[in-house]
Amino acid sequence: MPAKTTRRKPAKSKPSASKSNSTAKPRSNAARSKQKPEEEDKRKKQVWTIIVFAVGLLLTALTLVQGQNVWSFVHNFLFGFFSLPAFFIGPVVMVMTVLYAKEKLPGSLRSKVLQLCAIFVFWCAEMQILSSQVIEGAHLWDKICAIYDNGIHLHGGGLAGGLLGVPLQAALGKNGAAILVAIVLFCFALIFTGSTLLGFLRGVSKPVKKLNEGIDQHRGKRKGKIDIDLGPDGMPQHPVASPKKFHVPDLQEEPESDPEPPFVPDIPDTPANLDDLVKKAVGREGQQLSLIESKEPPKGSDNSIAEELNRSTRLVEEEKPEYCHPPMSLLKQPVNAANTDVSGELRANADRLVDTLKSFGVETRIIDICRGPSVTRYELQPSAGVKISKITNLADDIALNLAAGGVRIEAPIPNKPAVGIEVPNKKTDIVTLREIVDSPEFERAKSKLTFAVGRDIAGNVTLADIAKMPHMLIAGSTGSGKSVCINSMIISLIYKSSPDDVRLLMIDPKVVELGVYNGIPHLLVPVVTDPRKAAGALGWAVTEMLNRYKLFADSGVRDLVGYNKMARRSEDTAPLPQIVIIIDELADLMMAASNEVEDSICRLAQMARAAGMHLVIATQRPSVDVITGVIKANIPSRIAFAVSSQVDSRTILDSGGAEKLLGKGDMLFNPIGVQKPIRVQGCFVTDKEVEQVVGFIKSSGQADYSDDILEEIEKQAAAEKPKAGDGGGFDDQDSLLPEAIECVVEAGQASTSFLQRRLKLGYARAARIMDDMEQRGVVGPQEGSKPRQVLITKQQWIERNLNQNND
């Protein structure tokens, strides 16, 4: 029996053990079931965080980068719906995603998103109210489309702001709606950031408190330095150091000029009255004419030209002055044209111009009228959403409706939110050289190389400084005003500077243009007319430039200004004059000796500025074989007169516009540092005036030509003559070279295989002939497997042969 009981006890204990194991298993399964949802939620949170952050990056890219098709549609939709705040949607989404991932976002995510959406909508509404955009359209859908288009162009608050802002503005007015929306926007910003009004006020007051504390500390420090402790006898207890005495040289200090305020275009908010603009434009011209009249000398002091010449010759005989500037009486007085019907012409053109643009669906308003000597510029401000290209494409239609010979559109005007339409005047006013040279602006100019250009589109005096240019290119068709411009420049230099300050080197292949200046004391040598000697003169200029740089290096200075300052302090050294090299017709020189002339011009243009040597080059054939790319790259300042085609205009200015000029001195002046060319009516000087000024200068001082320079020019010309680099002589060249040049010029293309077929040559000889033609400037360099470009025409090749035969 006991054995049986012992066998039963373990049997009873087995069920209890199985029960304990069964209860432990459900507990572990429940813990695992709880951990799985948490891990899944965490993983989902990470995935959604990455997705939303990527969406934020995509929205940022959509607002910053323009694309095509679907990308462009979404880009325009964002700006059309939110306008300028669309830029901030992507960054805000990314910042909120990062805060949510770090669990630093206060409050629930859904409430924060709703608050942020409300902030964006009220921000857009505030921008729409403050933008003062005129919503055009008769129907509701037209207005919605107008608001959407304005948002695409970053005007107003987009569709989101327009749907809320426009009704509020209609109900409360502009000021009331702006205040209400600003208050609501401020409240939403406080709710979103989780701050209170007291906390906001404390945050604003902290910088003010710090500023006051800093001011108090600064005052205490100054007070401690100034207050001195006194003893019982009223004397300071510690010795006080007396201020150090500094030696101040006895120099007159120049008063510091106040910094100029930044330029702000003066555009009125309300449309100006057209009659006021017309009176203003006519008033400007009247003021200029009154200034000219006030400059006239009194009757008692007006001597005749003969008396001036006799008096000057007596002074030369008695005192022998260094240089006697010519009097203003040698130049003609400006003729004051009667301004009848000018106001009516301006008013009629302005009304017709606005009506013409309106008929093509372009809404504009005139904000200013500037009447110049030959052209009047009407400044128009287009309404919101009007593209500039829509106005520029209507140039021919505007000219047709205004019955004008040609209209030039400047879009936009620099420093003004307006488009300028330049219409020729029915009566052109002549700008004389005297009214520019006798102006206060010309008298106040300090540079000795200042010359008169003319009057700009607003009638203001336009001057130029050759030293700042530092080289200039003048180009235009025959009869457009190039020779008059060069004469005005030379006469201006004669009035402004003495031969000790400026010397001239003139090259005139046309022989008849600059020969009148022979004998004036400003000339280094007589006017050079032979093309070979012209190349020698340019070679001398290069040698003189190099000699000046060696002299600067020995003297320890960097340029001519520093050398002349040192020379004036020293008694043994004489100052060096500035040299202006004037070439009247570059095309003739390029035909006679292209390689030598181009090399000399390029070296002077690259290095001569610091040596005080400046180039003024004029040509009536603005083609790429005359104005080469190397010459254009080194001559930054240009003057373009009227040309026949836009291609010639681009050759001169790298932009169009010169083909629409009127001629007779009408120019586009593009000095270095100017964004767009300035339209100027050049000043006019007659041949009689030039002869009178030159006669006065010759009577007051004789020309001092340099024999050394003449000998150097002869040597340079003799050295250049036997060279065959300009398309001339074939003595030591291949006998078939002239025939090969004729073949490629007639065919318009050149290659070694072409010469082999046409002339029945071997490859080696044809390749040598091709290399010779490249050296002579007949064909361009090799461009892989393509045929070489032919650089000259048949007419130019015939002219080269004629010049070679004449030599």
C-alpha positions in Angstrom: 0.0 0.0 0.0 2.7 2.6 0.8 4.3 1.8 -2.5 1.1 2.6 -4.2 0.7 5.9 -2.4 4.2 7.0 -3.3 3.5 6.2 -6.9 0.3 8.4 -6.8 1.9 11.6 -5.3 4.0 12.3 -8.3 1.0 11.6 -10.5 -0.9 14.3 -8.7 1.9 16.9 -9.0 2.1 16.6 -12.8 -1.1 18.3 -13.5 -0.1 21.4 -11.5 3.2 21.7 -13.4 1.4 21.6 -16.7 -1.0 24.3 -15.6 1.8 26.6 -14.6 3.4 26.2 -18.1 0.2 26.8 -19.8 -0.4 30.1 -18.0 3.2 31.4 -18.8 2.8 30.9 -22.5 -0.2 33.2 -22.9 1.6 36.0 -21.1 4.7 35.9 -23.4 2.4 35.8 -26.5 0.5 38.9 -25.3 3.8 40.9 -24.8 4.9 40.0 -28.3 1.5 41.0 -29.7 1.9 44.4 -28.0 5.4 45.0 -29.4 4.5 44.2 -33.0 2.0 47.1 -33.4 4.5 49.6 -31.8 7.3 48.5 -34.2 4.9 48.7 -37.2 3.7 52.2 -36.1 7.3 53.3 -35.8 8.3 51.9 -39.2 5.2 53.6 -40.8 6.2 56.9 -39.1 9.7 56.6 -40.6 8.3 55.8 -44.0 5.8 58.7 -44.0 8.5 61.1 -42.7 10.8 60.2 -45.6 7.9 60.6 -48.1 6.7 63.9 -46.8 10.3 65.2 -46.6 10.8 64.2 -50.2 7.6 66.0 -51.1 9.0 69.1 -49.5 12.2 68.8 -51.5 10.1 68.4 -54.7 8.0 71.5 -53.9 11.1 73.5 -53.3 12.6 72.4 -56.7 9.3 73.1 -58.4 9.3 76.7 -57.2 12.9 77.4 -57.9 13.5 75.6 -61.3 11.5 76.1 -64.4 10.8 73.1 -66.7 8.5 72.0 -69.4 5.2 70.2 -69.9 3.9 68.8 -66.5 6.7 70.4 -64.5 5.9 73.8 -66.0 2.2 73.3 -65.3 2.7 72.5 -61.6 5.2 75.3 -61.3 2.7 77.8 -62.7 -0.1 76.3 -60.6 1.9 76.8 -57.3 2.6 80.5 -58.1 -0.8 81.1 -59.6 -2.5 79.8 -56.4 -0.1 81.2 -53.7 2.1 83.8 -55.6 5.2 84.7 -53.7 4.5 82.6 -50.5 4.8 79.5 -52.8 8.6 79.8 -52.3 8.2 78.9 -48.6 5.9 75.9 -48.9 8.6 73.4 -49.5 11.0 74.6 -46.8 8.2 74.8 -44.2 7.1 71.2 -45.0 10.7 69.9 -44.6 11.1 71.8 -41.2 7.8 70.4 -39.9 8.8 66.9 -41.0 12.1 67.1 -39.1 10.3 68.4 -36.0 7.7 65.6 -36.2 10.4 63.0 -36.6 12.3 64.3 -33.5 8.9 64.5 -31.6 9.5 68.2 -30.9 6.3 69.4 -32.6 4.0 70.7 -29.9 0.4 69.7 -30.1 -1.3 67.4 -32.6 0.0 67.2 -36.2 -3.5 67.7 -37.6 -4.0 71.0 -35.8 -0.6 72.3 -36.7 -1.2 71.6 -40.4 -4.6 73.4 -40.3 -3.0 76.4 -38.5 -0.2 76.5 -41.1 -2.7 76.4 -44.0 -4.6 79.3 -42.4 -1.4 81.3 -42.0 -0.6 80.8 -45.7 -4.1 81.8 -46.9 -4.2 85.0 -44.8 -0.6 85.8 -45.8 -1.7 85.6 -49.5 -4.8 87.7 -48.7 -2.6 90.4 -47.1 -0.3 90.5 -50.2 -3.3 90.7 -52.5 -4.8 93.6 -50.5 -1.5 95.5 -50.3 -0.5 95.0 -53.9 -3.2 97.4 -55.3 -3.5 95.3 -58.5 -6.3 96.3 -60.8 -8.4 93.1 -61.5 -9.5 93.3 -65.1 -12.5 91.5 -66.5 -16.3 91.9 -66.7 -17.2 88.4 -65.6 -16.3 86.4 -62.4 -14.3 83.8 -64.4 -12.3 86.6 -66.1 -11.4 88.1 -62.8 -10.3 84.7 -61.4 -8.1 84.1 -64.4 -6.6 87.6 -64.0 -5.8 86.9 -60.3 -4.3 83.6 -61.3 -2.1 85.2 -64.1 -1.0 87.9 -61.7 0.1 85.2 -59.2 2.2 83.5 -61.9 4.1 86.8 -62.4 4.5 87.2 -58.6 2.0 90.1 -58.4 -0.7 90.1 -55.7 -1.5 87.1 -53.5 -2.5 84.5 -56.1 -5.8 82.7 -56.2 -5.7 81.8 -52.5 -5.3 85.4 -51.5 -7.6 86.8 -54.2 -10.6 84.7 -53.1 -10.3 86.0 -49.6 -8.7 89.4 -50.1 -10.8 90.8 -52.9 -14.2 90.4 -51.1 -12.7 91.8 -47.9 -11.3 94.8 -49.7 -14.6 95.4 -51.4 -16.5 95.2 -48.1 -14.0 97.0 -45.8 -11.8 99.0 -48.1 -8.1 98.6 -48.6 -7.0 99.9 -45.2 -9.7 98.2 -43.1 -9.2 94.8 -44.9 -5.4 95.1 -44.5 -5.6 95.8 -40.7 -8.2 93.0 -40.1 -6.2 90.4 -42.0 -2.9 91.5 -40.3 -4.6 91.0 -36.8 -5.9 87.6 -37.8 -2.5 86.6 -39.2 -0.8 87.7 -36.0 -3.2 85.6 -33.8 -2.7 82.5 -35.9 1.1 83.0 -35.7 0.9 83.1 -31.8 -1.3 80.0 -31.8 1.0 78.1 -34.1 4.2 78.9 -32.2 2.5 78.2 -28.8 3.5 81.5 -27.3 1.3 84.0 -25.4 0.8 87.7 -25.8 2.9 88.4 -22.6 5.7 86.2 -23.9 5.7 88.0 -27.2 5.9 91.4 -25.5 8.7 90.2 -23.2 10.6 89.0 -26.2 10.2 92.4 -27.9 11.2 94.3 -24.8 14.4 92.3 -24.2 16.5 94.0 -26.9 15.2 97.4 -25.8 16.3 96.7 -22.2 19.8 95.5 -23.4 20.2 98.6 -25.5 19.3 100.9 -22.6 21.7 99.0 -20.3 24.5 99.3 -22.9 23.9 103.1 -23.2 24.0 103.4 -19.4 27.3 101.5 -19.1 28.8 103.6 -21.9 27.8 106.8 -20.1 29.2 105.5 -16.8 32.6 104.8 -18.5 32.7 108.3 -20.0 31.7 109.9 -16.7 34.5 108.0 -14.9 37.0 109.2 -17.4 35.9 112.8 -17.2 35.2 113.2 -13.5 38.4 113.7 -11.4 38.6 113.2 -7.7 39.7 116.5 -5.9 41.5 116.7 -2.6 40.7 119.0 0.3 42.7 121.8 -1.4 40.6 121.6 -4.6 43.5 120.0 -6.6 43.3 116.6 -8.2 44.8 113.8 -6.1 46.4 112.0 -9.0 48.3 113.7 -11.8 46.3 114.1 -15.0 48.1 113.2 -18.2 48.0 116.0 -20.7 46.9 115.1 -24.2 49.7 114.4 -26.7 50.3 117.0 -29.3 50.3 115.8 -32.8 52.0 117.6 -35.7 49.2 118.6 -38.1 50.5 119.6 -41.6 49.1 122.9 -42.9 46.9 121.3 -45.6 43.4 122.4 -46.5 41.2 119.5 -45.8 38.5 118.8 -48.3 35.0 118.6 -46.8 33.6 115.1 -46.7 30.8 114.8 -49.2 27.6 113.1 -48.0 27.0 109.7 -49.6 24.6 109.9 -52.4 21.3 108.3 -51.7 20.4 105.2 -53.7 18.5 105.8 -56.9 14.8 105.4 -56.6 12.8 105.8 -59.8 10.2 108.6 -59.4 7.1 106.9 -60.8 3.8 108.4 -59.7 1.1 106.1 -58.3 -1.6 107.9 -60.1 -1.6 108.5 -63.9 0.0 111.9 -64.7 -2.0 114.4 -66.7 -0.9 114.4 -70.3 -0.9 118.2 -70.5 1.4 118.5 -67.6 3.9 116.0 -69.2 3.8 118.0 -72.4 4.4 121.3 -70.6 7.3 119.6 -68.7 8.9 118.3 -71.9 8.6 121.8 -73.6 9.8 123.4 -70.4 13.1 121.4 -70.4 13.9 122.6 -73.8 13.1 126.2 -72.9 15.4 126.0 -69.9 18.2 124.7 -72.1 17.7 127.5 -74.6 17.6 130.1 -71.9 20.9 128.8 -70.6 22.4 129.1 -74.0 21.2 132.7 -74.3 22.5 133.6 -70.9 26.0 132.5 -72.0 26.1 135.2 -74.7 28.8 137.9 -74.1 27.8 141.5 -73.8 27.8 143.6 -77.0 30.7 145.8 -75.9 33.0 142.7 -75.5 32.2 141.0 -78.8 35.2 141.5 -81.1 35.5 140.4 -84.6 37.5 137.4 -85.7 40.1 139.7 -87.4 40.6 141.7 -84.3 41.1 138.5 -82.2 43.7 137.2 -84.7 45.6 140.5 -84.8 45.6 140.7 -81.0 46.8 137.1 -80.7 49.6 137.8 -83.1 50.7 140.8 -81.2 50.8 138.8 -78.0 52.9 136.1 -79.7 55.4 138.7 -80.9 55.6 140.5 -77.5 55.2 137.8 -74.8 55.4 134.5 -76.7 53.0 132.6 -74.6 53.1 128.8 -74.4 49.6 128.3 -75.8 46.7 130.6 -76.4 43.3 128.9 -76.3 41.0 129.9 -79.2 38.1 132.2 -78.3 34.5 131.1 -78.4 33.7 133.7 -81.0 35.3 131.5 -83.7 32.3 129.1 -83.3 28.8 129.8 -84.5 26.1 130.7 -82.0 23.2 128.2 -81.7 20.1 129.2 -83.6 17.0 129.1 -81.3 14.3 127.3 -83.2 10.7 128.5 -82.7 8.8 125.9 -80.7 5.5 126.4 -82.5 3.2 123.4 -82.6 5.6 121.3 -80.4 3.0 120.9 -77.7 0.3 119.8 -80.1 2.7 117.4 -81.8 3.6 115.8 -78.4 0.0 115.5 -77.2 -1.2 114.0 -80.5 1.6 111.5 -80.7 1.0 110.5 -77.0 -2.7 109.9 -77.5 -2.1 108.0 -80.8 0.5 105.9 -79.2 -1.7 104.8 -76.3 -4.6 104.1 -78.7 -2.4 102.1 -81.0 -1.2 99.8 -78.3 -4.7 99.5 -76.9 -6.0 98.3 -80.2 -3.6 95.4 -80.0 -4.7 94.5 -76.5 -1.8 96.2 -74.7 -2.9 98.5 -71.8 -0.3 101.2 -71.0 -0.1 104.7 -69.6 2.4 107.5 -70.3 4.5 108.5 -67.3 6.9 110.9 -68.9 7.9 112.6 -72.2 11.5 113.5 -73.0 12.0 115.7 -76.1 15.5 115.7 -77.5 17.0 117.6 -80.5 15.9 115.0 -83.1 13.9 112.3 -81.2 11.2 112.4 -78.5 11.0 109.5 -76.1 7.6 108.5 -74.7 7.9 106.5 -71.5 5.1 104.0 -71.0 4.3 101.8 -68.1 2.5 98.6 -69.2 -0.2 97.2 -67.0 0.4 94.0 -64.9 0.9 90.9 -66.9 1.9 92.5 -70.2 5.1 91.1 -71.6 7.8 93.4 -73.0 8.1 91.3 -76.1 4.5 92.1 -77.0 5.4 95.8 -77.2 8.7 95.4 -79.0 7.1 93.2 -81.7 4.7 96.1 -82.5 7.5 98.5 -83.6 6.4 98.6 -87.3 2.7 98.9 -86.5 3.5 101.9 -84.2 5.6 103.5 -86.9 2.7 103.0 -89.3 0.1 104.6 -87.1 2.3 107.5 -86.1 3.4 108.1 -89.7 7.0 108.1 -88.5 10.0 107.1 -90.6 11.2 104.6 -88.0 10.5 103.9 -84.3 13.1 102.5 -81.9 11.9 100.8 -78.7 14.1 100.7 -75.6 12.7 98.0 -73.3 13.1 98.4 -70.5 14.7 101.8 -69.8 17.6 101.4 -67.4 16.7 102.2 -63.8 13.1 102.8 -64.7 10.1 100.4 -64.7 9.0 101.7 -68.1 9.4 101.1 -71.8 10.7 103.9 -74.0 9.4 104.5 -77.5 11.6 106.9 -79.5 9.7 108.7 -82.3 11.5 111.1 -84.7 10.6 114.8 -84.4 9.0 116.5 -87.4 11.6 119.2 -87.1 15.2 118.4 -86.0 17.1 120.9 -83.9 20.8 121.4 -84.7 23.2 120.9 -81.8 26.1 123.2 -82.4 29.6 122.6 -81.0 29.7 126.0 -79.3 26.7 125.3 -77.0 28.5 122.1 -75.8 32.0 123.6 -75.5 30.7 126.7 -73.8 28.6 124.8 -71.3 29.4 124.7 -67.6 29.8 120.9 -67.8 32.6 121.2 -70.3 34.3 124.0 -68.3 34.1 121.9 -65.1 35.6 118.8 -66.7 39.1 118.2 -65.2 40.4 115.7 -67.8 42.4 117.2 -70.7 40.9 114.5 -73.0 37.3 115.6 -72.6 35.4 116.1 -75.8 31.9 117.1 -76.8 29.6 114.4 -78.0 26.2 116.1 -78.2 22.9 116.1 -76.4 21.1 113.0 -75.3 17.4 112.0 -75.6 16.4 114.4 -72.8 18.4 117.3 -74.2 21.2 117.1 -71.6 24.8 117.8 -72.5 26.8 114.6 -73.2 30.6 114.6 -72.7 33.1 111.9 -72.9 36.6 111.3 -71.5 39.0 109.5 -73.9 41.3 108.6 -70.9 38.5 106.5 -69.3 37.4 104.8 -72.5 40.4 104.2 -73.1 40.0 103.4 -76.8 37.1 104.1 -79.1 35.6 102.8 -82.3 33.4 105.0 -84.6 31.5 103.3 -87.4 28.6 104.1 -89.7 27.6 104.4 -93.3 28.7 107.2 -95.6 27.1 110.5 -94.7 25.9 109.5 -91.3 28.2 111.9 -89.3 31.5 110.2 -88.7 33.8 112.9 -90.0 31.8 115.6 -88.2 32.2 113.6 -85.0 35.9 113.4 -85.4 36.2 117.1 -86.2 34.2 117.9 -83.1 36.5 115.7 -81.0 39.6 117.4 -82.4 38.3 120.9 -81.9 37.2 120.0 -78.4 40.7 118.8 -77.5 42.1 122.0 -79.0 39.9 124.1 -76.7 40.5 121.9 -73.7 44.2 121.1 -73.8 47.6 122.6 -74.8 50.3 120.8 -76.8 52.2 120.2 -73.6 49.3 118.1 -72.3 48.0 116.3 -75.4 49.7 115.5 -78.7 47.9 114.1 -81.8 48.9 111.5 -84.4 46.5 111.6 -87.3 46.2 108.9 -90.1 44.0 109.8 -93.0 44.2 107.3 -95.9 41.4 109.3 -97.7 43.8 112.3 -97.8 41.1 115.0 -97.8 39.5 114.7 -94.3 42.2 115.6 -91.8 44.6 117.5 -94.0 43.2 120.9 -92.7 44.9 120.3 -89.4 48.4 120.3 -90.8 50.5 122.9 -89.0 48.8 123.0 -85.6 51.1 122.6 -82.6 49.3 119.6 -81.3 50.6 117.3 -84.1 53.6 115.1 -83.6 54.1 114.7 -87.4 52.1 115.9 -90.4 48.9 114.0 -91.2 49.9 110.6 -92.5 48.1 109.8 -95.8 50.2 106.9 -97.3 48.9 103.5 -96.1 52.5 102.2 -95.9 53.6 105.1 -93.8 50.5 104.7 -91.7 51.6 101.2 -90.8 55.0 102.7 -89.9 53.4 105.3 -87.8 51.5 102.7 -85.8 54.8 100.7 -85.5 56.4 103.9 -84.0 53.5 104.2 -81.6 54.2 100.6 -80.4 57.9 101.4 -79.9 57.0 104.6 -78.0 54.7 102.7 -75.7 57.4 100.2 -74.9 59.9 103.0 -74.3 57.5 104.7 -71.9 57.0 101.5 -69.9 60.8 101.1 -69.6 61.0 104.7 -68.4 58.2 104.0 -65.8 60.0 100.9 -64.6 63.2 102.8 -64.1 61.4 105.6 -62.3 59.4 103.3 -60.0 55.9 104.4 -61.2 53.1 102.5 -62.7 51.5 104.8 -65.2 51.7 108.2 -66.9 49.9 110.0 -64.1 52.4 108.9 -61.5 55.3 109.7 -63.8 54.1 113.3 -64.4 53.6 113.9 -60.7 57.2 112.8 -60.1 58.4 114.9 -63.0 56.7 118.1 -61.7 58.5 117.6 -58.3 61.8 117.2 -60.1 63.6 119.9 -62.0 65.6 117.5 -64.3 62.6 115.5 -65.6 60.0 116.9 -68.1 56.4 115.6 -68.0 55.2 113.4 -70.9 52.1 114.4 -72.9 49.2 112.1 -73.6 49.0 110.9 -77.2 45.7 110.4 -79.1 46.1 108.3 -82.3 43.2 109.1 -84.8 42.6 106.8 -87.8 39.9 108.1 -90.1 39.4 105.1 -92.3 40.4 101.7 -91.1 39.2 99.8 -94.1 41.7 101.4 -96.5 44.5 100.5 -94.1 43.3 96.9 -93.7 43.3 96.5 -97.5 46.8 97.9 -97.9 48.6 96.3 -94.9 46.2 94.2 -92.9 48.6 92.1 -90.8 50.9 95.0 -89.7 48.0 97.3 -89.0 46.0 94.8 -87.0 49.0 93.6 -85.0 49.9 97.2 -84.1 46.3 98.2 -83.2 45.9 95.1 -81.0 49.2 95.7 -79.1 48.3 99.4 -78.5 44.7 98.6 -77.5 46.0 96.0 -75.0 48.8 97.9 -73.3 48.8 101.6 -74.2 46.3 102.9 -71.6 48.7 103.1 -68.7 51.3 104.7 -71.1 48.9 107.6 -71.8 48.3 106.6 -75.5 44.7 106.2 -76.8 43.2 105.0 -80.1 40.3 106.5 -82.0 39.4 104.4 -85.0 36.7 105.3 -87.6 35.4 103.3 -90.5 32.5 103.4 -92.9 32.6 99.6 -93.6 31.6 97.8 -90.4 32.3 94.3 -91.6 34.0 91.5 -89.7 37.1 91.5 -92.0 37.7 95.2 -91.1 36.5 95.2 -87.5 38.0 91.9 -86.5 37.2 90.0 -83.3 40.6 90.8 -81.9 40.1 94.6 -82.5 36.6 94.5 -81.0 37.8 92.6 -77.9 40.3 95.3 -77.0 38.3 98.5 -77.9 35.4 98.5 -75.4 33.9 102.0 -76.2 31.9 102.4 -79.5 29.9 105.0 -81.3 27.5 103.7 -83.9 26.0 106.0 -86.5 23.3 105.0 -89.0 24.0 101.7 -90.8 22.1 99.8 -93.5 21.4 96.5 -91.7 21.1 94.9 -88.3 24.2 92.8 -89.1 26.4 95.9 -89.3 24.8 97.1 -86.0 25.7 93.9 -84.3 29.2 94.1 -85.7 29.7 97.5 -84.0 27.7 97.3 -80.8 27.0 93.5 -80.4 23.3 94.5 -80.5 20.8 95.9 -82.9 19.4 99.4 -83.0 21.9 101.4 -85.3 19.9 100.4 -88.4 17.0 102.5 -87.1 18.9 105.7 -86.6 18.0 108.8 -88.6 21.5 109.8 -89.8 22.9 113.4 -89.7 24.6 112.9 -86.4 22.1 110.6 -84.8 24.2 108.0 -82.9 24.2 105.3 -80.3 27.0 106.1 -77.8 28.2 103.0 -75.8 31.1 104.0 -73.5 32.7 101.4 -71.2 30.7 100.6 -68.1 27.3 101.4 -69.6 24.7 98.6 -69.8 22.8 99.8 -72.9 23.8 102.3 -75.6 22.8 105.9 -75.1 21.0 107.7 -78.0 22.7 111.1 -78.6 22.4 113.8 -81.3 26.0 114.6 -82.2 27.1 118.2 -82.2 27.6 119.9 -85.6 30.7 121.9 -86.7 31.1 123.3 -90.1 34.2 123.3 -92.3 34.4 127.1 -92.0 34.5 126.9 -88.2 37.2 124.3 -88.3 39.3 126.5 -90.6 38.8 129.5 -88.4 39.9 127.6 -85.3 42.9 126.0 -87.1 43.9 129.4 -88.5 43.9 131.0 -85.0 46.0 128.1 -83.6 48.5 128.4 -86.4 48.8 132.1 -85.9 49.4 131.7 -82.2 52.0 129.0 -82.4 53.9 127.0 -85.0 53.9 123.2 -85.3 56.9 121.6 -83.8 57.3 118.3 -85.7 59.7 115.7 -84.4 62.4 114.7 -86.9 63.2 111.6 -85.0 59.6 110.4 -85.3 59.6 111.1 -89.0 62.8 109.1 -89.5 61.4 106.3 -87.4 58.2 106.2 -89.4 60.2 106.1 -92.7 62.3 103.2 -91.4 59.2 101.3 -90.3 57.5 101.8 -93.7 60.7 100.7 -95.5 60.9 97.6 -93.4 57.3 96.7 -93.9 57.2 97.2 -97.7 59.1 94.1 -98.8 56.9 91.9 -96.6 54.4 89.7 -98.4 52.0 89.2 -95.6 49.2 91.3 -96.9 48.1 89.4 -100.0 50.6 91.2 -102.3 53.7 89.9 -104.2 54.2 86.3 -105.2 57.9 86.4 -106.1 59.2 83.9 -103.6 55.9 82.0 -103.4 54.2 79.3 -105.5 53.4 80.4 -109.0 49.9 78.9 -108.8 49.0 80.8 -105.6 47.1 83.7 -107.4 45.2 81.2 -109.4 44.4 79.2 -106.3 43.1 82.3 -104.5 40.9 83.1 -107.4 39.5 79.6 -107.3 38.6 79.6 -103.6 37.2 83.2 -103.8 34.9 82.3 -106.7 33.8 78.9 -105.1 33.3 80.4 -101.6 35.0 77.4 -99.9 38.6 76.1 -99.6 40.1 72.7 -98.9 43.3 70.9 -99.9 41.3 68.3 -101.9 39.5 71.1 -103.7 42.8 72.6 -104.9 44.0 69.1 -105.9 40.9 68.6 -108.1 40.8 72.2 -109.6 44.5 72.7 -110.2 45.5 69.0 -110.6 48.2 69.2 -107.9 49.7 66.7 -105.5 48.7 66.8 -101.8 52.0 68.3 -100.6 51.9 71.3 -103.0 48.2 71.9 -102.4 48.7 71.8 -98.6 51.6 74.4 -98.9 49.4 76.7 -101.0 46.6 76.4 -98.4 49.0 77.3 -95.6 50.2 80.4 -97.6 46.6 81.5 -98.1 45.9 81.2 -94.4 49.0 83.3 -93.6 47.8 86.0 -96.0 44.3 86.1 -94.4 42.5 84.7 -97.5 41.1 81.6 -95.7 40.5 80.8 -92.1 42.0 78.1 -89.9 41.3 74.4 -90.4 38.0 73.2 -88.7 38.4 69.4 -88.7 36.9 67.8 -91.8 34.9 70.9 -92.8 36.0 73.1 -95.6 37.9 76.3 -94.6 36.1 79.6 -94.5 37.0 82.2 -97.2 37.6 85.5 -95.5 37.7 87.9 -98.4 35.4 88.6 -101.4 36.3 88.8 -105.0 36.0 92.6 -104.9 38.5 92.8 -102.1 40.9 90.4 -103.9 40.8 92.7 -107.0 41.5 95.8 -104.8 44.5 94.0 -103.2 45.9 93.3 -106.6 45.4 96.9 -107.7 47.1 98.2 -104.6 50.0 95.9 -105.2 50.4 97.0 -108.8 50.4 100.7 -107.7 53.1 100.0 -105.2 
